[in-house]
Amino acid sequence: SATAWWRVALARPEVVRRLKVKTGPTPPGTWFDVETSLDGEHFTPVASRLRLASWHMEDVPLPPGTRTSFIRLVWHNPGLTRAHFSLFEVEAY
């Protein structure tokens, strides 16, 4: 698969306004989506086709009123047989 994901569970449902994300280098053509869920099974995309500079903390704003218990970062690289990403830090605000 050319898709990989990472998921975090919050201690309780929260309104999340933005994420700060720090990644390592990603292959050309790679982007990621942010999805949220209250139950951990049904995810809704809240930010799509994002590209980040590696080794920098980047702000990712979320739509106002995004209430969630789970946040999933989904990496895509359709040109590769396997998606590869390095995730060093994620903060939710």
TILUM-290324 format. One record per residue (C-alpha): residue in one letter; x, y, z; residue number from 1. Coordinates in Angstrom, 2 decimals, always signed. Layout:
REM TILUM-290324
  rest       c1       c2       c3   nr
     A        X        Y        Z  NUM
...
***
This chain:
REM TILUM-290324
  rest       c1       c2       c3   nr
     S    +0.00    +0.00    +0.00    1
     A    +1.15    +3.54    -0.69    2
     T    -0.67    +4.75    +2.44    3
     A    +0.41    +4.67    +6.09    4
     W    -1.18    +6.17    +9.18    5
     W    -0.59    +7.05   +12.81    6
     R    -3.35    +7.55   +15.37    7
     V    -3.49    +9.10   +18.82    8
     A    -6.27    +8.79   +21.39    9
     L    -7.02   +11.77   +23.63   10
     A    -7.90   +11.17   +27.28   11
     R   -11.42   +12.56   +26.67   12
     P   -13.27   +14.33   +23.84   13
     E   -11.83   +17.80   +23.24   14
     V   -12.26   +20.67   +20.81   15
     V    -8.98   +20.81   +18.86   16
     R    -8.23   +24.02   +16.97   17
     R    -4.84   +23.16   +15.51   18
     L    -2.00   +20.67   +15.46   19
     K    +1.72   +21.31   +15.51   20
     V    +3.53   +18.58   +13.56   21
     K    +7.23   +17.86   +13.04   22
     T    +8.26   +15.27   +10.47   23
     G   +11.48   +13.94    +9.06   24
     P   +12.25   +13.96    +5.35   25
     T    +9.54   +12.52    +3.13   26
     P    +9.91   +11.27    -0.45   27
     P    +8.80   +13.62    -3.26   28
     G    +5.08   +13.39    -3.98   29
     T    +4.15   +12.66    -0.36   30
     W    +1.27   +14.46    +1.35   31
     F    -0.84   +13.79    +4.40   32
     D    -4.41   +14.18    +5.59   33
     V    -5.69   +14.80    +9.12   34
     E    -8.79   +12.87   +10.17   35
     T   -10.74   +12.96   +13.43   36
     S   -13.19   +10.64   +15.17   37
     L   -15.21   +10.51   +18.35   38
     D   -15.48    +6.70   +18.42   39
     G   -12.11    +5.64   +16.93   40
     E   -13.76    +3.77   +14.04   41
     H   -15.46    +6.37   +11.83   42
     F   -12.98    +9.08   +10.78   43
     T   -13.77   +12.37    +9.04   44
     P   -11.13   +14.30    +7.05   45
     V   -10.57   +17.79    +8.49   46
     A    -7.42   +18.80    +6.53   47
     S    -6.28   +17.32    +3.23   48
     R    -3.26   +17.08    +0.94   49
     L    -0.89   +18.85    +3.33   50
     R    +2.83   +19.04    +2.64   51
     L    +5.24   +19.88    +5.45   52
     A    +8.85   +21.01    +5.56   53
     S   +10.88   +18.35    +7.34   54
     W   +12.58   +19.02   +10.67   55
     H   +10.32   +22.05   +11.43   56
     M    +7.28   +22.34   +13.70   57
     E    +4.43   +23.27   +11.34   58
     D    +1.01   +24.62   +12.31   59
     V    -1.96   +22.75   +10.89   60
     P    -5.20   +24.66   +11.52   61
     L    -8.37   +22.59   +11.89   62
     P   -11.93   +23.74   +11.15   63
     P   -13.56   +25.67   +14.03   64
     G   -15.41   +23.44   +16.48   65
     T   -13.51   +20.22   +15.63   66
     R   -14.47   +17.98   +18.57   67
     T   -12.61   +14.70   +18.68   68
     S   -11.35   +11.81   +20.79   69
     F    -8.99   +10.45   +18.11   70
     I    -6.68   +12.13   +15.62   71
     R    -5.26   +10.19   +12.68   72
     L    -2.49   +11.39   +10.37   73
     V    -2.60    +9.57    +7.03   74
     W    +0.43    +9.71    +4.70   75
     H    +0.00    +9.14    +0.96   76
     N    +2.55    +8.60    -1.77   77
     P    +0.90    +6.99    -4.79   78
     G    +4.21    +6.74    -6.67   79
     L    +5.69    +4.36    -4.11   80
     T    +4.77    +0.80    -3.25   81
     R    +5.02    +1.68    +0.46   82
     A    +4.48    +5.00    +2.19   83
     H    +7.33    +6.06    +4.44   84
     F    +7.24    +8.83    +7.01   85
     S    +9.07    +9.88   +10.14   86
     L    +6.92   +11.60   +12.74   87
     F    +8.89   +13.24   +15.54   88
     E    +6.34   +15.36   +17.36   89
     V    +2.61   +16.11   +17.33   90
     E    +0.90   +18.58   +19.66   91
     A    -2.85   +19.24   +19.75   92
     Y    -4.26   +22.59   +20.89   93
***
